Amino acid sequence: MKIFGLKNCDKCRLALKTLLSSGVNVSLIDVRSDGISVEQLERFYKKFGSELVNKRSTTWRNLPEDEKVQDIIPLLVKYPTLMKRPIINSNDKIELGWDNDVERRILS
């Protein structure tokens, strides 16, 4: 299982800690330092659409208006911290975010 996110993101750390303590073999892919492939972003975008972009983030608020209207994939390649997180990829299942429902679906 892989978690795509940021190592300093509270939700990502909570998801990682919870899954590891439940005995799940999981690793964190830090999209800022490790990067993320265009193919992976396209796969996530196909599943989540525009929900993939965290429009409440500081990064989004600081973007110039002309960049906010760009296609999502190139924007996420340029600014990986815009990605809503964590994205948890387990086999063929992909989950966005971390809450009790996501935790229950992954651990069941």
C-alpha positions in Angstrom: 0.0 0.0 0.0 1.2 3.5 -0.8 0.2 6.9 0.6 0.8 9.8 -1.7 1.1 13.1 0.3 3.5 15.2 2.2 5.6 14.0 5.1 4.7 17.1 7.2 0.9 16.8 6.5 -1.1 15.9 9.6 -3.6 13.8 7.8 -0.9 11.9 5.9 1.0 11.2 9.2 -2.1 10.1 10.9 -3.1 7.7 8.1 0.5 6.3 8.0 0.6 5.8 11.8 -2.9 4.2 11.9 -2.1 1.8 9.0 1.3 0.9 10.3 -0.1 0.2 13.8 -2.8 -2.0 12.2 -0.1 -4.1 10.7 -0.5 -2.8 7.1 2.6 -2.8 4.9 2.5 0.9 3.8 4.9 3.5 2.6 4.7 7.3 2.2 5.5 8.8 -1.2 6.2 12.5 -0.5 5.0 14.2 -3.7 7.2 17.3 -3.0 10.5 15.5 -2.5 9.9 12.1 -4.2 7.8 13.5 -7.0 4.8 11.9 -8.7 4.5 10.7 -12.3 2.2 12.2 -14.8 0.7 8.7 -15.3 -0.1 8.5 -11.6 -1.7 11.9 -11.6 -3.8 11.1 -14.6 -5.0 7.9 -12.9 -5.9 9.9 -9.8 -7.6 12.6 -11.9 -9.6 10.0 -13.7 -10.9 8.7 -10.4 -11.4 12.0 -8.5 -11.7 14.7 -11.2 -11.4 18.3 -9.9 -11.6 17.1 -6.3 -7.9 16.2 -6.7 -7.0 19.9 -6.3 -7.1 21.3 -2.8 -8.6 24.7 -3.4 -8.5 25.7 0.3 -4.7 25.4 0.4 -2.3 28.3 0.7 -0.6 27.3 -2.5 -4.0 27.6 -4.4 -4.8 31.0 -2.8 -1.3 32.3 -3.7 -1.6 31.2 -7.4 -2.1 33.9 -10.0 -5.5 33.8 -11.6 -4.1 32.8 -15.0 -2.6 29.6 -13.4 -5.8 28.7 -11.7 -7.5 28.1 -15.0 -4.8 25.8 -16.4 -5.3 22.1 -16.9 -5.1 20.2 -13.6 -2.4 17.7 -14.5 0.3 20.2 -15.5 -0.6 22.4 -12.6 -0.1 19.5 -10.2 3.2 18.6 -11.8 4.4 22.2 -11.2 2.8 22.5 -7.8 2.5 19.0 -6.2 1.4 20.5 -2.9 -1.9 21.5 -4.6 -2.9 17.8 -4.5 -5.6 17.0 -1.9 -4.1 14.4 0.4 -3.5 11.8 1.3 -4.2 9.6 -1.6 -4.1 6.0 -0.5 -3.4 3.4 -3.2 -4.0 -0.2 -2.2 -4.2 -2.8 -5.0 -6.9 -1.5 -7.3 -8.5 0.7 -4.7 -7.8 4.4 -4.4 -9.0 6.6 -1.6 -8.8 10.4 -1.3 -8.4 11.9 2.2 -8.4 10.3 5.6 -11.4 10.0 7.9 -13.3 7.2 9.7 -15.0 6.0 6.5 -11.8 5.8 4.5 -10.1 4.0 7.4 -12.9 1.5 7.7 -12.9 0.8 4.0 -9.1 0.2 3.9 -8.9 -1.9 7.0 -11.9 -4.1 6.2 
